[in-house]
Amino acid sequence: MSRIVSVWLPRWPIHRFLAAQAIGLTNNLANTLADKPVDPERAFVLAIAGAGGPRIAALNQAAEAAGLAIGEPLADARAKAGFLQVRAVAPSADDAALRRLALWATRYTPTASPWNEADGADGFFLDVEGASHLFGGEDSLLADLAARLERFGLPARLAVADTPGMAWAASHFHSARSCVLPSGQEAAALAGMPIAALRLSVETRTALRRLGFKTIGTLMDKPRAPFAARFAAELLRRLDQALGRVDEPLVPVVAPPVYHSLHYLLEPIFTREAVVARASRLMQTLTHVLTRDDAGARGLRLCLYRVDGAVETIDIELTAPTRSVAHVARLVDLKLETLAALEDLDADLGFGFEAIGLAVIHAEPMPARQTEFATGADHDRAERCATLIDALRQRLGPHRVRRFEAVASHLPERAEILPPAGGSASVWPEPEQPRPLLLLPRAEPAEVTALVPDGPPRRFSWRGETYDVAGAQGPERIGAEWWRAPHLSAHARANGNPEDERQHDLSRDYYMVEDLDGRRFWLYREGLYGRETAAARWFVQGLFA
């Protein structure tokens, strides 16, 4: 059974706007008053375009005391309040700030889920099952969470229950600002709450009030069939979710990690060396559970929780699974050094970091292996290569380190690709015929003289120089890949002739030739003489050492 914390932030758009204004990020979207700071002690509203003109989307306490209400036309509000500060509402900025706040709340549990529009988009859920004891119990966790939010200028109402629906209702309609509902008391707690506690649409709430239903208890005592016939499925679904009869899965702000370790610091830390040292201790803790499960980390996320509420996240992808503390510490150090050089990591850390978390977001099997009586040279070589690639990726960027990978194709230009390095190296098949050390980016045309049209070359001209052939080995015939769509042939690529762009590939006869000076070339003839073409074309595609 889960234990869900509901964190409701009343007047969230107002508080978000004032917080942004305090740090110089005030939203000035097309209103004439944007250059003048808002006085939070006087009536202040956020407006949104609506039918018949702008309407109030959010308001502060002073505006509410003046008799204004959400949804009221802005013209009527100005006439009623006299002096009124108005700004445009910014839903995207509110949503982004709420996600950042939910990410900060992962300091309590890995599962934090921001509310959507149906929930009000002004709070978030936390699944604290198995985590509340780290704070001395659910009451202590709520007290710590409320105090930290208050320091951020965000007064909150908190509740803990077995279901998200029940926790949401308690955070909105319980008499106390913070409450813990014991398991099994959902029905009794819901009975006295208004219909709005079920998170129903405006139309459903209006229809229920017209029928005389004001509290949830009056609904729970009635047969379900008439409600199912008259109302949408939303009504019974919300009721069942609140009572725990139907699951309501949470959508985390970040994917829950496979393994997770978090340190709360007695004193904030500031330096890169201190962060690396703490990350090493966290990885040491994770190593024990990884060893127990015969697993290794392929993806890590380091979360640095700042005292001012901001969260710095650093993702580290590894080439091969690892449990090495030293290796992870070196990658963290390289990543921090790179981010500092690029100024992605804020130079001004405020009051420092008060908590650090390290999560394994991607794990792979890593069975134990014997190393005492066997040298394991191949495995050690692969491990050293993976370590080098990891270090280069952290310093240069994940897409700047690439490695050739084999592709199942007989055509040389299609037999390999160059993707970003990651994972184990592909197994290269042994070629049946010799292959050049250097393959040209594109096959280049050559003028070839042969004794017979389908015979080996005796002399060829390439790049303005003529070569006499001392010996030739071949041909090695490679047929066209008939299952592929027609594409640009080598001749069309070389000459840029649009009329040849849709012709099918032709068969190729490859020759390894050596000139009088001992230089070796890889040539091929495109098209079978008399069957596929009347005049075959020659190309140079590679050079041997």
C-alpha positions in Angstrom: 0.0 0.0 0.0 1.4 3.4 -1.0 1.4 6.5 1.2 0.9 9.6 -0.9 1.7 13.2 0.2 -0.5 15.9 -1.5 1.2 19.3 -1.6 -1.2 22.0 -2.5 0.2 25.5 -3.1 -2.7 28.0 -2.9 -2.3 31.0 -5.2 0.6 29.2 -7.0 0.6 31.5 -10.1 0.7 34.6 -7.9 3.6 33.3 -5.7 5.5 32.0 -8.7 5.2 35.5 -10.4 6.3 37.3 -7.2 9.2 34.9 -6.8 10.3 35.5 -10.4 10.0 39.2 -9.9 12.2 39.1 -6.8 15.0 37.6 -8.8 14.5 39.8 -11.9 12.6 37.4 -14.1 9.3 39.1 -14.1 7.1 38.1 -17.1 6.3 41.1 -19.2 4.1 39.6 -21.8 2.4 42.4 -23.6 1.1 44.6 -20.8 1.8 48.2 -20.1 2.5 47.8 -16.4 5.3 45.3 -16.8 8.0 47.8 -16.2 6.6 48.7 -12.8 7.2 46.1 -10.0 4.1 44.6 -8.5 3.3 45.6 -4.9 2.3 42.3 -3.2 0.5 44.2 -0.4 -2.0 45.7 -2.8 -4.7 44.1 -5.0 -3.0 42.1 -7.7 -4.5 39.7 -10.3 -3.3 37.6 -13.3 -5.6 37.9 -16.3 -6.3 35.5 -19.1 -8.2 36.1 -22.4 -11.7 34.9 -22.4 -15.1 35.3 -23.9 -16.2 38.9 -23.5 -12.7 40.1 -22.7 -10.0 39.3 -20.1 -10.9 37.5 -17.0 -9.2 36.9 -13.6 -7.2 33.7 -13.6 -5.5 34.1 -10.2 -5.5 36.8 -7.5 -3.7 37.6 -4.2 -5.2 37.9 -0.8 -5.6 41.7 -1.0 -7.6 41.3 -4.2 -9.8 38.6 -2.7 -10.4 40.9 0.3 -11.6 43.5 -2.1 -14.4 41.2 -3.3 -12.8 39.9 -6.5 -13.1 36.3 -7.6 -11.5 34.0 -10.1 -13.3 34.0 -13.4 -14.7 37.5 -12.9 -14.4 39.9 -15.9 -11.4 42.2 -15.6 -13.4 45.3 -16.4 -15.8 44.6 -13.5 -12.9 43.9 -11.2 -11.3 47.2 -12.0 -14.5 49.0 -11.3 -15.0 47.2 -8.0 -11.4 47.4 -6.7 -10.5 50.9 -7.8 -6.7 50.4 -7.9 -5.8 47.0 -9.4 -2.4 45.6 -10.5 -2.8 43.4 -13.6 -0.4 41.1 -15.3 -0.9 38.4 -18.0 -0.9 34.9 -16.7 1.9 32.6 -18.0 0.7 29.0 -17.8 3.9 27.6 -19.5 6.1 29.4 -16.9 3.9 28.2 -14.1 4.1 24.6 -15.3 7.9 24.7 -15.8 8.4 26.2 -12.3 6.1 23.5 -10.8 8.2 20.8 -12.5 11.3 22.3 -11.1 9.8 22.3 -7.6 8.7 18.7 -8.0 12.3 17.9 -9.0 13.5 19.6 -5.9 11.0 17.5 -3.9 12.8 14.3 -5.0 15.1 15.0 -2.0 12.3 13.2 0.0 11.5 10.4 -2.4 12.3 9.4 -6.0 8.7 9.6 -7.0 7.4 13.2 -7.3 4.5 13.9 -9.7 3.4 17.4 -10.6 -0.4 18.0 -10.9 -2.1 18.3 -14.3 -4.9 20.6 -15.2 -7.5 18.2 -13.8 -5.8 18.4 -10.4 -5.5 22.2 -10.5 -1.8 22.5 -11.8 -0.9 24.0 -8.4 0.8 21.3 -6.5 2.4 17.8 -6.7 2.2 14.3 -5.2 5.0 12.4 -3.4 5.0 8.7 -2.9 6.7 8.4 0.5 6.1 4.7 1.1 9.4 3.4 2.6 10.9 6.9 2.8 9.1 8.6 5.7 11.0 6.8 8.4 14.2 8.5 7.2 12.7 11.8 8.5 11.3 10.4 11.7 7.8 9.5 10.5 5.2 11.1 8.3 4.5 14.0 10.7 8.1 15.0 10.8 8.4 14.7 7.0 5.4 17.0 6.5 6.8 19.5 9.0 10.2 19.6 7.3 8.6 20.0 3.9 6.2 22.7 5.0 9.1 24.7 6.7 11.3 24.5 3.6 8.4 25.6 1.3 7.6 28.5 3.7 11.2 29.7 3.4 10.8 29.7 -0.4 7.7 32.0 0.1 5.3 29.2 -0.8 2.7 28.5 1.9 1.4 25.0 1.5 -1.4 22.7 2.7 -0.2 19.1 3.1 -1.9 15.8 3.6 -0.9 12.1 3.7 -3.2 9.3 2.7 -3.3 5.9 1.0 -4.5 7.3 -2.3 -3.7 10.4 -4.4 -7.4 11.2 -4.5 -7.9 11.1 -0.8 -4.7 13.0 -0.1 -5.8 15.7 -2.6 -9.1 16.0 -0.9 -7.6 16.3 2.6 -5.1 18.9 1.5 -7.9 21.1 0.1 -10.7 20.6 2.6 -9.4 19.3 5.9 -9.6 21.9 8.7 -5.8 21.6 9.5 -3.1 22.8 7.1 -1.2 19.6 7.6 -2.8 16.2 8.3 -2.0 12.5 8.3 -4.9 10.2 7.5 -4.4 6.7 8.9 -4.9 3.8 6.5 -8.5 2.5 6.1 -10.3 5.8 7.1 -10.8 7.1 3.6 -14.6 6.6 3.5 -15.1 8.3 6.9 -12.9 11.2 6.0 -14.6 11.7 2.6 -18.1 11.5 3.9 -18.2 15.1 5.3 -16.3 16.7 2.4 -18.0 18.7 -0.4 -18.5 17.3 -3.9 -15.5 19.4 -5.1 -13.1 17.1 -3.2 -13.5 14.5 -5.9 -11.8 16.7 -8.6 -14.9 16.6 -10.8 -15.5 18.8 -13.8 -17.5 22.0 -13.4 -20.5 20.5 -15.4 -20.6 17.4 -13.2 -20.4 19.4 -10.0 -23.2 21.7 -11.2 -25.5 18.8 -12.1 -24.9 17.2 -8.7 -25.7 20.4 -6.8 -29.0 20.8 -8.8 -29.9 17.2 -7.7 -29.3 18.2 -4.0 -25.9 16.4 -3.5 -23.7 18.6 -1.5 -21.3 16.2 0.3 -19.6 13.0 -0.8 -21.3 11.1 1.9 -24.7 11.5 0.3 -23.3 10.0 -2.9 -21.6 7.0 -1.2 -25.0 5.9 0.3 -26.8 5.7 -3.0 -26.9 2.9 -5.5 -24.2 3.2 -8.2 -26.4 2.2 -11.3 -28.3 5.5 -11.6 -25.1 7.6 -11.4 -23.5 5.4 -14.0 -26.5 5.9 -16.3 -26.8 9.6 -15.9 -23.3 10.9 -15.4 -20.0 10.3 -17.3 -17.6 7.7 -16.0 -15.6 10.4 -14.3 -17.9 10.5 -11.3 -17.6 6.9 -10.2 -14.0 6.7 -11.3 -13.0 9.6 -9.1 -14.9 8.2 -6.1 -13.3 4.8 -6.6 -9.8 6.3 -6.9 -10.2 8.3 -3.7 -11.4 5.1 -1.8 -8.6 3.0 -3.3 -10.9 0.7 -5.4 -9.3 1.8 -8.6 -5.6 2.5 -9.0 -4.4 6.1 -9.9 -0.9 5.8 -11.2 1.4 8.8 -10.7 3.5 10.2 -13.5 6.9 11.0 -12.0 8.7 14.2 -13.0 11.7 12.0 -13.8 11.7 8.3 -14.3 12.1 6.4 -11.0 15.7 5.1 -10.7 16.6 1.5 -10.5 18.8 2.2 -7.4 19.1 5.4 -5.5 21.2 6.8 -2.6 20.8 10.3 -1.0 23.0 12.1 1.5 21.6 15.0 3.6 24.5 17.3 4.6 25.0 18.9 8.0 26.7 21.8 6.4 26.4 22.9 2.8 29.3 22.2 0.4 30.6 24.5 -2.4 33.6 23.0 -4.1 33.9 20.5 -6.9 36.2 18.3 -4.8 33.6 18.1 -2.0 31.0 17.1 -4.6 33.2 14.4 -6.0 34.0 13.0 -2.6 30.3 12.8 -1.7 29.5 11.2 -5.0 32.2 8.6 -4.3 30.5 7.7 -1.0 27.1 7.5 -2.6 28.6 5.1 -5.3 30.2 3.0 -2.6 26.8 2.6 -1.0 25.2 1.6 -4.4 28.0 -0.8 -5.1 26.8 -3.1 -2.3 23.3 -3.5 -3.8 24.7 -3.7 -7.3 27.0 -6.6 -6.3 24.2 -8.3 -4.5 22.0 -8.2 -7.7 24.9 -9.0 -10.1 24.2 -5.7 -11.8 26.3 -2.8 -13.0 25.4 0.8 -13.7 25.1 1.9 -17.3 23.4 5.3 -16.6 23.8 7.5 -13.6 22.1 10.8 -12.5 23.7 13.0 -9.9 21.3 15.5 -8.3 22.7 18.5 -6.4 20.1 20.1 -4.2 20.9 23.8 -3.5 20.0 25.6 -0.4 17.9 28.1 -2.4 15.7 25.3 -3.8 17.3 24.9 -7.2 18.4 21.4 -8.4 21.4 20.7 -10.6 21.1 17.4 -12.4 24.1 15.7 -14.2 23.5 12.6 -16.3 26.4 10.2 -17.0 26.1 7.5 -19.6 28.6 4.7 -19.5 29.9 2.5 -22.3 29.8 -0.7 -20.2 28.2 -1.6 -16.9 30.4 -0.8 -14.0 30.6 -0.9 -10.2 33.9 0.9 -9.9 33.8 3.7 -7.4 37.0 5.3 -8.7 35.8 5.2 -12.3 32.5 6.9 -11.5 34.2 9.5 -9.3 36.6 10.4 -12.2 33.6 10.7 -14.6 31.8 13.0 -12.2 34.9 15.1 -11.8 35.4 15.4 -15.6 31.7 16.2 -16.1 31.8 19.0 -13.4 35.0 20.4 -15.0 33.4 20.4 -18.4 30.2 22.1 -17.2 32.1 24.7 -15.3 34.2 25.5 -18.5 31.0 25.8 -20.5 29.3 27.8 -17.8 26.4 25.4 -17.7 26.9 24.9 -14.0 26.2 28.1 -12.2 29.4 29.8 -11.0 27.4 31.4 -8.2 26.1 28.5 -6.1 24.3 30.7 -3.5 24.6 29.1 -0.2 25.9 25.8 -1.6 24.4 22.3 -1.8 22.6 20.9 1.2 21.9 17.4 -0.2 23.4 15.1 -2.9 21.7 12.2 -4.6 23.1 9.6 -6.9 20.7 7.3 -8.9 21.3 4.4 -11.2 18.8 5.1 -14.0 20.0 2.3 -16.2 21.4 -1.0 -15.0 22.6 -4.1 -16.8 23.6 -7.6 -15.7 27.2 -7.8 -14.6 27.9 -11.3 -13.3 30.9 -12.0 -11.2 34.0 -13.3 -12.9 37.1 -15.0 -11.8 40.3 -12.9 -12.0 42.8 -14.6 -9.7 43.8 -17.6 -11.7 43.1 -16.3 -15.2 44.6 -13.3 -16.8 41.4 -12.2 -18.5 43.4 -10.2 -21.0 40.5 -9.8 -23.5 38.1 -8.6 -20.7 40.6 -6.3 -19.2 41.3 -4.8 -22.7 37.6 -4.2 -23.2 37.2 -2.7 -19.8 40.1 -0.3 -20.3 38.7 0.7 -23.7 35.3 1.4 -22.1 37.0 3.5 -19.4 38.7 5.6 -22.0 35.6 6.1 -24.0 33.7 7.2 -20.9 36.3 9.7 -20.0 36.4 11.1 -23.6 32.6 11.4 -23.7 32.4 13.4 -20.4 35.1 15.8 -21.6 34.1 16.2 -25.3 30.4 15.4 -25.3 28.5 12.2 -25.8 28.1 12.6 -29.6 31.7 13.6 -30.3 33.1 10.1 -29.6 32.3 7.7 -32.3 33.1 4.1 -33.2 32.7 2.1 -36.4 30.0 -0.5 -36.3 29.6 -3.4 -38.8 26.5 -3.6 -40.9 25.2 -6.6 -42.7 25.9 -5.6 -46.3 28.3 -6.8 -49.0 28.7 -3.3 -50.6 31.8 -1.7 -49.0 30.2 1.8 -48.6 27.3 0.3 -46.7 29.2 -2.3 -44.6 29.9 0.1 -41.7 28.4 3.1 -39.9 29.9 5.6 -37.5 27.5 6.1 -34.6 28.3 7.6 -31.2 30.3 5.2 -29.1 28.2 3.3 -26.6 27.7 -0.3 -25.5 29.9 -3.2 -26.5 31.8 -3.1 -29.8 30.2 -5.1 -32.6 31.8 -8.3 -33.8 33.4 -7.7 -37.2 33.2 -10.7 -39.6 36.4 -11.9 -41.1 36.4 -10.8 -44.8 36.6 -13.6 -47.4 38.7 -11.4 -49.6 41.4 -8.8 -48.8 40.0 -5.4 -47.9 41.9 -2.0 -48.3 43.1 -0.2 -45.2 41.7 3.1 -46.5 38.2 3.3 -48.1 37.6 6.5 -50.0 34.5 8.5 -48.9 33.1 8.0 -52.4 34.2 5.9 -55.2 36.1 8.0 -57.7 35.9 7.4 -61.5 39.0 6.2 -63.3 40.0 5.6 -67.0 41.0 2.0 -67.4 42.6 0.1 -70.3 42.0 -3.6 -70.4 42.9 -6.3 -73.0 39.2 -7.4 -73.2 36.1 -5.5 -72.0 35.6 -7.9 -69.0 39.2 -8.5 -68.2 41.5 -7.1 -65.5 42.9 -3.6 -65.9 46.4 -3.2 -67.5 46.6 0.6 -67.1 44.5 3.2 -65.4 44.4 7.0 -64.9 43.1 8.4 -61.7 43.3 12.0 -60.3 45.3 13.1 -63.3 48.1 10.4 -63.0 48.5 7.3 -65.1 49.5 4.0 -63.4 50.8 0.9 -65.2 49.6 -2.3 -63.6 52.2 -4.9 -62.7 49.7 -7.4 -61.3 46.0 -7.8 -60.6 44.1 -10.2 -58.4 40.4 -10.8 -59.0 37.7 -10.4 -59.9 35.6 -10.6 -56.8 32.0 -10.1 -57.9 29.5 -8.3 -55.6 26.0 -8.4 -56.8 23.4 -5.6 -56.4 21.2 -5.6 -53.3 17.9 -6.2 -55.1 15.8 -5.7 -52.0 16.8 -2.1 -51.7 15.0 0.8 -53.4 16.7 2.3 -56.5 19.2 4.9 -55.5 21.9 7.1 -56.9 24.5 5.0 -58.8 28.3 5.6 -58.5 28.3 7.1 -62.0 25.4 9.5 -61.1 27.2 10.4 -57.9 30.4 11.2 -59.7 28.8 13.2 -62.6 25.7 14.6 -60.9 23.5 13.5 -63.7 19.8 13.7 -62.6 18.7 11.4 -65.4 20.6 8.5 -63.7 19.3 9.1 -60.2 16.7 6.4 -60.1 18.6 3.5 -61.8 19.2 0.3 -59.9 22.6 -0.7 -58.6 24.7 -2.7 -61.0 26.9 -5.7 -60.3 30.5 -5.0 -59.5 33.8 -6.8 -60.3 36.5 -5.8 -57.8 40.3 -6.1 -58.5 43.3 -5.5 -56.2 46.0 -4.1 -58.5 49.6 -3.2 -57.9 51.5 -0.7 -60.0 55.2 -0.8 -61.0 56.1 1.1 -57.8 54.4 -1.4 -55.5 51.4 0.7 -54.6 48.2 -1.2 -54.4 44.7 0.0 -55.3 41.2 -1.4 -55.1 39.2 -0.9 -58.3 35.9 -2.1 -59.5 34.0 -2.3 -62.8 30.4 -1.3 -62.6 28.0 -3.3 -64.7 28.3 -6.7 -66.4 29.5 -6.2 -70.0 26.8 -7.3 -72.5 24.1 -8.1 -69.8 23.7 -5.0 -67.6 25.6 -2.4 -69.7 27.2 -1.9 -73.1 30.0 0.3 -71.6 31.2 -0.6 -68.1 32.6 2.2 -65.9 35.6 1.9 -63.6 36.1 3.4 -60.1 38.8 3.5 -57.5 37.3 2.8 -54.0 40.2 2.1 -51.7 44.0 2.0 -51.1 46.0 -0.8 -49.5 48.9 -0.2 -47.2 
